[in-house]
Amino acid sequence: MPESRELKTFSEEAVNHLQSTSALVPSSRYLARAMLGPLPLEAARTVVEFGPGTGAITRALLDLLPAEATLIAFEINPRFCAYLEETFADPRLVVVPAGAERVKEELAARGLRQVEAAVSSLGLTLMSPQQREAILGGLVEFLAPEAVFTQYQYLHGLLAFLQLTDGRLERFTAQGLLRRYFSRISRELVWRNLPPAFVFSCRR
Ligand SMILES: C[S@@+](CC[C@H](N)C(=O)[O-])C[C@H]1O[C@@H](n2cnc3c(N)ncnc32)[C@H](O)[C@@H]1O
């Protein structure tokens, strides 16, 4: 269970910004474990996180990262950014108070050329095609050949339909989107999370 300060911060922001927060409570440790298990972290130098929130996955990631690695975490919610800065006094963590859409510019501005692992908690379903392209297209340009990217999608997200410009409805699945950017994708269902979620592990 997350500690009460974390739960309070997360849930208050979820109520105020449900669309961007996409969940009512932080991810469980089981989901965090499934998100991190496939990543090649032992020798990682640069790792990217999209949407750290109050750090449910960030915490587990910092536990596994080598001492000389850098974790670049993109978060749009200013309260979550402040929470992360206060909670994790870890020089490896760089909180970028900007949307994941800026991944390309922000990595380039820091002189970073290669990312060995990336994790995303973003609710891709409710994003525009332009946002998804900026985020995923921007990230893949930096991924090392053996890099792994993980993304979760809540189980109920499989029921999502998007309205096309001509009014027709199209089913949206994270896996369908990820296939445009990655050639190898595996999937695991994590029941022990609220709500249960699929974890997609993606390789170029
Ligand atoms: C479902 S929450 C996940 C939080 C945390 N990683 C966890 O698993 O408990 C999604 C997070 O993504 C952030 N977010 C939403 N859109 C974003 C964007 N475009 N760029 C960066 N962060 C974003 C939200 O503010 C929120 O913190």
PDBQT file of the ligand as one rigid body, heavy atoms in Angstrom, charges set to zero:
ROOT
HETATM    1  C1  LIG A 301      -1.754   6.868 -14.498  1.00  0.00    +0.000 C 
HETATM    2  S1  LIG A 301      -0.752   8.147 -13.764  1.00  0.00    +0.000 S 
HETATM    3  C2  LIG A 301       0.660   7.153 -13.360  1.00  0.00    +0.000 C 
HETATM    4  C3  LIG A 301       1.449   7.647 -12.183  1.00  0.00    +0.000 C 
HETATM    5  C4  LIG A 301       2.549   6.695 -11.697  1.00  0.00    +0.000 C 
HETATM    6  N1  LIG A 301       3.529   6.430 -12.736  1.00  0.00    +0.000 N 
HETATM    7  C5  LIG A 301       1.975   5.393 -11.237  1.00  0.00    +0.000 C 
HETATM    8  O1  LIG A 301       2.123   4.408 -11.986  1.00  0.00    +0.000 OA
HETATM    9  O2  LIG A 301       1.390   5.349 -10.145  1.00  0.00    +0.000 OA
HETATM   10  C6  LIG A 301      -0.248   9.052 -15.222  1.00  0.00    +0.000 C 
HETATM   11  C7  LIG A 301       0.733  10.181 -14.974  1.00  0.00    +0.000 C 
HETATM   12  O3  LIG A 301       1.097  10.782 -16.213  1.00  0.00    +0.000 OA
HETATM   13  C8  LIG A 301       1.138  12.196 -16.087  1.00  0.00    +0.000 C 
HETATM   14  N2  LIG A 301       0.951  12.741 -17.437  1.00  0.00    +0.000 N 
HETATM   15  C9  LIG A 301      -0.196  12.822 -18.147  1.00  0.00    +0.000 A 
HETATM   16  N3  LIG A 301       0.044  13.322 -19.373  1.00  0.00    +0.000 NA
HETATM   17  C10 LIG A 301       1.384  13.551 -19.435  1.00  0.00    +0.000 A 
HETATM   18  C11 LIG A 301       2.264  14.024 -20.459  1.00  0.00    +0.000 A 
HETATM   19  N4  LIG A 301       1.804  14.386 -21.642  1.00  0.00    +0.000 N 
HETATM   20  N5  LIG A 301       3.591  14.093 -20.194  1.00  0.00    +0.000 NA
HETATM   21  C12 LIG A 301       4.071  13.724 -18.970  1.00  0.00    +0.000 A 
HETATM   22  N6  LIG A 301       3.293  13.279 -17.960  1.00  0.00    +0.000 NA
HETATM   23  C13 LIG A 301       1.975  13.178 -18.191  1.00  0.00    +0.000 A 
HETATM   24  C14 LIG A 301       0.021  12.482 -15.102  1.00  0.00    +0.000 C 
HETATM   25  O4  LIG A 301       0.127  13.752 -14.500  1.00  0.00    +0.000 OA
HETATM   26  C15 LIG A 301       0.190  11.321 -14.120  1.00  0.00    +0.000 C 
HETATM   27  O5  LIG A 301       1.165  11.646 -13.163  1.00  0.00    +0.000 OA
ENDROOT
TORSDOF 0
